[in-house]
């Protein structure tokens, strides 16, 4: 029996690894597209693209790994039926319920990794990514400004030029700024200055310079000399809203009692439990006829995963809005899934093995 379990574990792990690789590459491509879109809107500095890509991968893995585990197990078990191996195993006393042991061998490390990612790695990487973007907003270097080169301001709102720049990218000399807004031209020059972050807003503090402004096509331009002048750097265009508690550690969420914190906390605990439920559910759902194509099972697995994920997402949203009592959490969704999975698993063990096809 040990030899059979090792054989089954090897078959299941190979398919799960293959599915995980494909889904991971698809996720990386989709996330990279979103990241490039944010960079083009000036929301994220281009110099941080690779770092942010690496830091945000754990969140995508926490979504992809349960699906990869579910599809891989269903394909592996379905192959046993398709190649009539399950009928051979049944003839030596191995029922479908005894597939649970090699499935658990494979699912246990997956569930552990998902739990670590959801409860610890994802909040830590999200906090690091957030701090890197905030630090980039304080520095012209990371934003792409180089001495002696004209650089476009975020949102295509103007052009910036400096002759000298400090190592940290915050102070500069001999600055030139040209901005145009609703037909009005604004040109500023200064001997020196620095970039500050005031209440989350980037502000240019300029010293000893001139400002020329007026409406294009008219002769009403005026020139103003100043000792100190502060200019607000235009904000990048807004991107999709994100959960503000993503970067909060699980320990801090446990200390809070508000609905938003409890919603995020329940979501983090739900992901590894959802993966464990899918692992058991794969055994009865993969039952099929010999030589039956597996593509329909893959589609069915994706639909089952999406249905469960949508229920969890809807429950998380309603929990954050206070529409569901905090005491309920997401157990009202996870418990029926677990009971259904267990019932189907027990029922599958009482069914007769699928007969071999006639040659």
N, C-alpha and C positions, 0 to 999 in steps of 0.2 A: 504493500500500500504506500510505503514511503517513496518507492521508486515512481509510482504513478503520480503522486502529488508533486514530486520534483519535475516530472515531465510536463504536467499541466501548468505548474508555476512558470516554467520556461516558455511555454507556448503563450500564455497570457501576458507575461512581461514583455515579450518581443512585440506583440501587437499593440499593447498600451504605449510602449516607447515610440513606436512608429506613428501612432495617432497623435501622441503628445508633440512629437517633432513637427508634424504638419500643422497642427493647430497653433503651435508656438510661432512658427514662421508667418502664418497668416496674421496672428495678433501683432507681431512686430511690424509687419507691413502696414496694418491699419493704424497702429499707434504712431508710427513714424509719419504717416500722412497727416494725422491730427497735429503732431508736433511741428511739422513744417508749416502748416496753416497758422499756428500760433506765432511762429517766428515771422512769417510774412506780415502779420498784423502788428508786429512789434510787441507782442505780449511776453515773449520769451527771447532772451538774447541768443543769437545764432551760435555763439561760442560755447553755450551750455548744452547743445543738442545731444551729444553723445552721453554726457553725464546724466542728463535728465532721462534719456532713453533707458540707461542702465538702472537708475533709481526707481523708475516707475514700472519696471518689469515685474517685480513681485506682486503688484496688484493684478496684473493681467494673468499671472500664473495661478493666483488664487481663484480666478474665474475659469481658467482653461483646464486646470488639472482635474477637477471633478468630471468634466465632460470627457476628457481624454480617457480617464479611468473607466467611465461608464461605457463608452463606445468600444474601447479596446477589449473589455471583458465580454461584452455582448458578441463582438466579432469572434473572439477566441472560443467561447462556448458554442456559438452557432456553427463554427467550423467543425467542432466535434460531432455535431448532429449531421452536418452536410457530408462529412467523410465517413459516416457510419461508425465513428469511433465510440460514440456514446452507447450505441447498441452493443458493441463489444465489451465496453466497461460494465454495462448492465449485466451481461452474461456471466461476469466473474464477481457479481455482487456489489458493484460500485454504482450507487444511485446518484441522481442529480444533486441531492442534498449533501453528498460527500464532496461535492465540488467547493463547498464553502471553505474548507481548510486552505487550499491553494489560493482561493480568492482573497481570504483574509491575510495570508502571507504577503500578497501584493498590495492590498488596500491599506494595510496598517501603516507602512511608511508614507504612503500618499496622504493619508488623513493627518499624520503627524506633521508633515511638511506644510500642508494647508493650514493647520492650526497655528504653527509657528509663524507662517507668513501673515495670516489674518490678525493674530493677536499681538505680534511683536515686530516682525520685519516690515510690514506695510506701513504702520504708523511711523516707524523710525525713518524709513526711506522717504516718506511723504514730508516729514519734518525737515529732513536734510535738503530735499528738493526745494521746499518753500524758502528755507534760509538762503540757499544759493541764488534763487531768483531775487530775493530782497537785497542780498549783497550786490548782485549785478546791477540793480537799480541805483546803487550808491556809487557805482564806478563806471566811468566812460570806457575803460579798457575792455571790459567784458561785453559792453554794448556795441563794440566794434569801432570806436573812435581811435584814430591814429593821428599823431602830430603831422601836420603838413598835408592832410588829405581832407577834402570836403566829404561830409557824411550827412545823410538825410536823417532828420529827426523822426521819432516814432509817429506813425499816422500820416507820413508824407506832408507834415505841416511846415517844413522849412529845412534850411541847410545850416550846418554848423562846421566851423573851422577853427583850429587852434594851432599855434606854432610849437608850443611846449606842453608836456603833460607829465605829471608826477607818476611815480611807480605804481601807486595805488589807484591811479585814474580819477582822483577826486579834485585835485587842484590843477590849474592850467594858467597859461600866459598868452597874451595877444589873441584874444578871442574875436570871432566874427560870426554873427548870427543873422540870417535873413529868413523872415517869416511872412507868409501871405495868407490873409483870412478875409473872405468876403470882399475882395477887391481892394483891400487895404494892404499896403506894404510896410513892413517894420524891419529896419536894419539897425543892428546894435553892434558896437565894437567896444572892447574893454582891454585894459592892460593886464589884468589878472582876475582870478575868481576861483570859486570852488562849487562843487555839487553837493547839495545837502538833501537829506530825506526828512521832511517835516510832516509828521502825522500821516505817513504813508505816501506823501506827495513829493516828487522830485522838484527841487528848487535850485536854480542857478543864482548864486550870489556874485554879482559883478562889481568891480571896483575901478574907478577912474576911466570913464569911457564916454561915448556919445551914443545918442539914439536918434534916428531919423525915421519919421513915420508920416504917412499920408495916403491919399487915395490915388490909385493908378489912373493915369489919363488927365489928372488935374494938377494945378500948380499951388496946392495948399500944403506942401510938405513943410514939416517943422523939424528943427534940430534942437535937441536938449542935451546939455552936458550934465553928468552926474558923478558923484563921488561913490555912492553905493546904489545898486539897483538889483532887485530880486525878480527873477522871471520863473514862472511855473512851467516846467517841462510838460508838454502835452501827454496825457495818459494814453496808453495803447488802447485800441478798440477792445470792447468787452468780449470775452469768450464765454463759453458755456459755463453756467454756474456749477460749482463742485461742492461736495460735502465739506463744510468747514471743520468738521471733527475728524477728518481723515488723518491729520497729523498729531492728534491727541493720543497719548499713550493709554493702553488699556487700564493701567493702574489708576490714572487720573479719572478715567470714565467711571470706574468702580466707586470712586469717592463722590461722584456727582449723582444727583437724584432727579435731574430734569428729564423730560421726555426725549429730547434730542440725544442726550448722552446715552440713555437706556436703549434708544433705537439703534445707535451705532454699535453699542456693546452687544446687543442681541444679534445683530448682523454678523459680527465677527465670530461669535460662538456658533452661529448657524451654518457657516460654510463648511467646516470639517464634518459636522453631523450630517449635512446634506450629502457630502461625498460618501460617507459610510452607508447611508441609506441607499444610494444609487448602486453601490457595490453589491449589496444583497439583492436588490431589485433586478440586476442584470442576469442572475441565474434563471429565474422563471421566464423572463421576457425573451431570453435567447433561444428558448425551445422552438425548434423548426423541423421541417421535413428534410430527409436526405436530399442532397444536391439542390436544395432550395437556394436561390440567390440571396446574398447577405445585404444587398444595397437597401432593401426595404427595411431591414432591421436597423441599419445605420440611421436612416431617416426617422424611424420611429424613436430611436434613442435620442436623437436631437430634439424631437418634438416633446418627449417626456422631460428632458432636461430643461428646455425652455419654459414648459408649463410650471415646473417646480420653481425655477428661478423667478418667474414673473410673480408667483404667489408670494415668495419671500420678499421680493422688492416692494410689492404692494403692501405687504404687512409692515415692512420697515418704514415706508412712507406714512402709513396710517398711525403707526406707533409714535413717530416723531411729531405728528400733528395732534396727538392726544385723542385720536378717534378710537384707539384701543387702549384699555387699561394697561399700565406698565407691568402689572403682575402677570398678565397673559404672555407678554413678550412675543416671541415667534413660535412658542410651543404649540399653539393652536394650529399652526401650519405643519410643523415638523412631526408632531405626534401622529396625525392621521397618515402622513407619508410613511412613517416607520411601521405603523400597524398594517397598512396595505402591503408594504414590502414583505413583512413577516408572514402575512396570510398567504400571499402568492407563493412564497418560498415553501411553506409547509404544504400547500395544496399541490405544488409541482412535484413534491416528493411522493405523493400518493398516486400520481398518474403513471401509467405504463410507459416504459421507454418507447421512443419513436421507432417503429419497425424499419428494418432495412428495405431499401427499394429493390425492386426486382431487376436483376441484371439483364 
